C-alpha cells in the first residue's frame, strides 16, 4: 500500500495495525509472504538491512487490517547515522500510533533471544506497546533444540510487562505455525 521513510508519510489511521519487528535476516519478509499467501508481497533479500522504511500492507477491501513491515534492527553494515534514523522512526511509530494493536517481535529460532532483541522488548515495555514473540525458521533446527529455545524464550518473555504470554513457532517454508499466527493477528486486531 505505502512505504513511509518518516512519520509524515504514514497512512491515515483508518484500521487496526499489526507491526512486525525483528533483527535483519530474521525472516520478516518471508513470514509476511507466507501469512498472505503471496510470494512477492514483501521483498526478501540475503542482504541485511534492506527494509529501510515502514512498509504498510492492507488486508481486505476496504482495509480491515494493516500489516506493517518495520526496518530490521541489529545489523552492522549500515552507516551509524542511518541506523540511528531508523531507530527513531521505529520508536516514534511504536509510541505514537493509536491504531497499533500489537507488535510481533520475530526471533530466529536458531539463535534465540539476542541482546538487541531484549533492547526492543524493553523499548516496547516502556512504550506500553502490546507485543508477542514469534520464533521464525523453526524448520531449520531439531525439534529438541526448538523445545529448548521455546522454553528459554517463554521464560524471558514472562519477565516483560507488555509481552503476550503465548509464543508461536513458525516456518515460512513448511507453513508450520502460520495458522496460529493468523489467529493471533485477528485476535489482536479485533480486541
Secondary structure as UniProt FT lines:
FT   STRAND          2..4
FT   HELIX           7..9
FT   STRAND          16..23
FT   TURN            24..25
FT   HELIX           28..36
FT   TURN            39..40
FT   TURN            48..49
FT   STRAND          54..59
FT   TURN            60..63
FT   STRAND          65..69
FT   HELIX           80..96
FT   TURN            98..99
FT   STRAND          100..108
FT   TURN            109..111
FT   HELIX           115..126
FT   TURN            127..128
FT   STRAND          131..136
FT   HELIX           138..140
FT   HELIX           143..157
FT   TURN            158..159
FT   TURN            161..162
FT   STRAND          168..169
FT   TURN            172..174
FT   TURN            176..177
FT   HELIX           178..190
//
